[in-house]
Amino acid sequence: MKISIAMCTYNGARFLPGQLDSIANQSRPPDELVICDDGSVDETITILSAFCSDCFFPTSVYRNEINIGSTKNFEKAISLCKGEIIALSDQDDVWLPDKLRQIETVFKNYPDVGYVFSDAEVVNERIEPVGYSLWVSNNFTKKLQHRFVRGKAFDTLLRSNVVTGATMAFRSSLRRFILPIPSSWRHDAWIAFVLSVVSKAFIFPRLLIKYRQHSQQQIGTSRETLRKKVYRAFLKDRGFYEAEVARWSIALKHLSNPLLFNDINSRVMTALRNKIQHMKNRATISCNGFFGMRTIFLELLSGRYHRYSHGWKSVVEDITRLMKLCINK
């Protein structure tokens, strides 16, 4: 079984050497490392060139002439991988030495598993633990973990993404289902969601990487205070939910392709349509207090808040947004 690593870089010189060293020090080395750089203007390319010249396993670096963004850059890196397993890598983390060996063991022992992902130790710039794990930060609770184990990955991901690409690996035979990756989606959310429809997931409760947090990263994680959660809820306006409708509509269209998903479960399609309708209804909440509360009540009565959003938390968000709209009217 050959393992490829798909890594994306962009102005990552500050932390890139640590990640490259952790890959080189894997107890089970990769069979290839494919790196796509998105037009770095710092010392990233110099660091990559030096690493490739001394590396004992095949390494390829592809440099984009123009910046295409992280989602499309990962799409490119994934498309260039030749191994049977593709592990995704950011440029600023540190992998524990047995990460690839653990991944390989799962894919060998469970042929029906299509993708795996793990928990991670959240650390600061100096690789010092900050006191919580990635799953804690993502609110991937024991209850949700059990849902994944019981084959409810699709239902869980329909509510929100709990999979971080830096901890993820999947079978390249499933690549045809996920490419191309829509620009409006984060690559890890798209891959996990689509693969949850066509395969099984395996979750590692173990910490297999050190997930570095720093001021320059594009997407990070943190434990939010109640005040920050309330503030973030205030930022969700009609445009936010309309963008969600557009994003999930792309997923519906993709899964409707009979050439790829000719035997897809009808329950999956029904749930996805209900998710889109739920987001449409949340988008229509306006400054009209009566009709706004009516929409919220009907969504709550239908159970869609709990199946496709975050339950009572989302109800409170919408009531708060309705009050804000009425006050500002």
Sequence and secondary structure as in RCSB ss.txt:
>XXXX:A:sequence
MKISIAMCTYNGARFLPGQLDSIANQSRPPDELVICDDGSVDETITILSAFCSDCFFPTSVYRNEINIGSTKNFE
KAISLCKGEIIALSDQDDVWLPDKLRQIETVFKNYPDVGYVFSDAEVVNERIEPVGYSLWVSNNFTKKLQHRFVR
GKAFDTLLRSNVVTGATMAFRSSLRRFILPIPSSWRHDAWIAFVLSVVSKAFIFPRLLIKYRQHSQQQIGTSRET
LRKKVYRAFLKDRGFYEAEVARWSIALKHLSNPLLFNDINSRVMTALRNKIQHMKNRATISCNGFFGMRTIFLEL
LSGRYHRYSHGWKSVVEDITRLMKLCINK
>XXXX:A:secstr
  EEEEEEESS TTTHHHHHHHHHT SS  SEEEEEE    SSHHHHHHHHHHH SS EEEEE SS   HHHHHH
HHHHH  SSEEEEE SS EE TTHHHHHHHHHHH TTEEEEEEEEEEE TTS EEEEEHHHHTT  HHHHHHHHT
T HHHHHHH     GGGEEEEGGGHHHH S  TTS HHHHHHHHHHHHSEEEEEEEEEEEEE  TT SS      
HHHHHHHHHH  HHHHHHHHHHHHHHHHHHT TTT TT  HHHHHHHHHHHHHHHHHHT  S HHHHHHHHHHHH
HHTHHHHHS THHHHHHHHHHHHHHHHT 
